[in-house]
């Protein structure tokens, strides 16, 4: 039960690594400086996911898999269109945005074919993920939700602890000002985003 979940996590991790390679090479290293590259990278990732699952369940599984049958042409067409959209996103990133890595620098990690090779790798990783049973993917999803909720609770507890520490140091004018600003922000949840 745990091995397939590990596989899901590793494959998703590889896809996030491919996405971050594109982000870093095109100017979003550390923070989002070029939002359009960010959007196109996430779109590429989404399109490759739909394409890989569609091709696997529409073509590969019926033709070569354990349950032979006829090709589902709707899924096959969906996969082809989505992969074309992913490649179009990669082409737009390559054509429109400036490549920001100095490939002559011997200290930099070299990666050839960015963003096309990462787009192909995303498709392959999602194709391997499509082979995995949906119960394992769902179990991994539940695990991720639980971990994120635990992290959120820890952050909330840590924030309350910091507030109490600030209130104890209230005599200092700077600490008092920070404390009052934090209290004001908590009254308006939109300001805390």
Buried (B, 14 or more C-beta within 10 A) or exposed (E): EEEBBEBBEEBBEBBEEBBBBBBBBBBBEEEEEBEBBBEBBEBBBBBBBBBBBBBBBBBBBBEEEEEEEEEBEEBBEBBBBBBEBBBBBBBBBBEEBEEBBEEEEEEEEEBEEBBBBBBBBBBBBBBBBBBBEEEBBEBBEEEEEEEEEEEEEEEEEEEEEEBEEBEEEEEEEEBBEBBEEBEEEEEEEEEEE
